[in-house]
Amino acid sequence: MNQFLHCIDCGEGFMKTPFDQCPEYEYDSNHPSGPVQVAKRDDFQEFLITHHGHRLEYLQIIENSFVSEKNYLEPIKTSYFKATNNKKEKFVIKQFREKIEEKLRYQIIPGDYFLEYTGVEVQSEEITKQLKMEFRTHPFSETKISAFLKLYKRIVRGVDTKNLERISEESSHPLEEFYKMDDMSLFYLLRNCRNIFKGVEYSDIEDFIYRHKEDGVLLLKTRYRIQIIEKPRLKKEAASTAILAEVKKVVKNE
């Protein structure tokens, strides 16, 4: 498991991994066929040298505590995860970078975080796109699509997500979850659609609703935001013997 080193004095951190000594390969973009330059590096030793003389401690990362403000696959984002030390103090580790070529940076915040529920919403844009794609040959008018979305939103405003079934698939965004509409919402939606769609159009929208109510664009999306609660640290202690030994080794090799 990767180790995380915390500088108590600076509030900075370092994720120790097997790749800390991997070399960097550089080449001249103006001469792509030219030789590749190999640059040796050791990120961990660099961190120890930078923070020589500071108080250091290892933190244990809490499993499944990772959360981010953006999509999981987005390379440039701010993420957070939880950690604790041997005194059972809690920390929030902020992981970030501003450019893709930058190394990940870490800021340690004494305290904890929780996810605050901000509301449930209808996937309006996705519904509109799906309706237009499925009914190209006999499309619904923009007015009727707008009326359908307005109706669905009005029904959803009275929904309590505690009474809904959450789908098992993970969202690509850590601050979003998806739920199936309940039977009562389905009943109201179908009944009130009769005031918007007539004849064949009603049959089409009814089929559309049944097709997508459990695993498609009609799923309800809930959103959360990250709330950090900062707490004062306990009395600071000196760095552990193991860390001091590593620092001495680094300094000796300089």
Secondary structure in CASP SS format (residue, H / E / C, confidence):
PFRMAT SS
TARGET T0000
AUTHOR 0000-0000-0000
METHOD secondary structure of the structure
MODEL  1
M C 1.00
N C 1.00
Q E 1.00
F E 1.00
L E 1.00
H E 1.00
C E 1.00
I C 1.00
D C 1.00
C C 1.00
G C 1.00
E E 1.00
G E 1.00
F E 1.00
M E 1.00
K E 1.00
T C 1.00
P C 1.00
F C 1.00
D C 1.00
Q C 1.00
C C 1.00
P C 1.00
E E 1.00
Y E 1.00
E E 1.00
Y C 1.00
D C 1.00
S C 1.00
N C 1.00
H C 1.00
P C 1.00
S C 1.00
G C 1.00
P C 1.00
V C 1.00
Q E 1.00
V E 1.00
A E 1.00
K C 1.00
R C 1.00
D C 1.00
D H 1.00
F H 1.00
Q H 1.00
E H 1.00
F H 1.00
L H 1.00
I H 1.00
T H 1.00
H C 1.00
H C 1.00
G C 1.00
H C 1.00
R C 1.00
L E 1.00
E E 1.00
Y E 1.00
L E 1.00
Q E 1.00
I E 1.00
I C 1.00
E C 1.00
N C 1.00
S C 1.00
F C 1.00
V E 1.00
S E 1.00
E C 1.00
K C 1.00
N C 1.00
Y C 1.00
L C 1.00
E C 1.00
P C 1.00
I C 1.00
K C 1.00
T C 1.00
S E 1.00
Y E 1.00
F E 1.00
K E 1.00
A E 1.00
T E 1.00
N C 1.00
N C 1.00
K C 1.00
K C 1.00
E C 1.00
K E 1.00
F E 1.00
V E 1.00
I E 1.00
K E 1.00
Q E 1.00
F E 1.00
R C 1.00
E C 1.00
K C 1.00
I C 1.00
E C 1.00
E C 1.00
K C 1.00
L C 1.00
R E 1.00
Y E 1.00
Q E 1.00
I E 1.00
I E 1.00
P E 1.00
G E 1.00
D E 1.00
Y E 1.00
F E 1.00
L E 1.00
E E 1.00
Y E 1.00
T E 1.00
G E 1.00
V E 1.00
E E 1.00
V C 1.00
Q C 1.00
S H 1.00
E H 1.00
E H 1.00
I H 1.00
T H 1.00
K H 1.00
Q H 1.00
L H 1.00
K H 1.00
M H 1.00
E H 1.00
F C 1.00
R C 1.00
T C 1.00
H C 1.00
P C 1.00
F C 1.00
S C 1.00
E H 1.00
T H 1.00
K H 1.00
I H 1.00
S H 1.00
A H 1.00
F H 1.00
L H 1.00
K H 1.00
L H 1.00
Y H 1.00
K H 1.00
R H 1.00
I H 1.00
V H 1.00
R C 1.00
G C 1.00
V C 1.00
D C 1.00
T H 1.00
K H 1.00
N H 1.00
L C 1.00
E E 1.00
R E 1.00
I C 1.00
S C 1.00
E C 1.00
E C 1.00
S C 1.00
S C 1.00
H C 1.00
P C 1.00
L C 1.00
E E 1.00
E E 1.00
F E 1.00
Y E 1.00
K E 1.00
M C 1.00
D C 1.00
D H 1.00
M H 1.00
S H 1.00
L H 1.00
F H 1.00
Y H 1.00
L H 1.00
L H 1.00
R H 1.00
N H 1.00
C H 1.00
R C 1.00
N C 1.00
I C 1.00
F C 1.00
K C 1.00
G C 1.00
V H 1.00
E H 1.00
Y H 1.00
S H 1.00
D H 1.00
I H 1.00
E H 1.00
D H 1.00
F H 1.00
I H 1.00
Y H 1.00
R H 1.00
H H 1.00
K C 1.00
E C 1.00
D C 1.00
G C 1.00
V C 1.00
L C 1.00
L C 1.00
L E 1.00
K E 1.00
T E 1.00
R E 1.00
Y E 1.00
R E 1.00
I E 1.00
Q E 1.00
I E 1.00
I E 1.00
E E 1.00
K C 1.00
P C 1.00
R C 1.00
L C 1.00
K C 1.00
K C 1.00
E C 1.00
A C 1.00
A C 1.00
S C 1.00
T H 1.00
A H 1.00
I H 1.00
L H 1.00
A H 1.00
E H 1.00
V H 1.00
K H 1.00
K H 1.00
V H 1.00
V H 1.00
K H 1.00
N H 1.00
E C 1.00
END
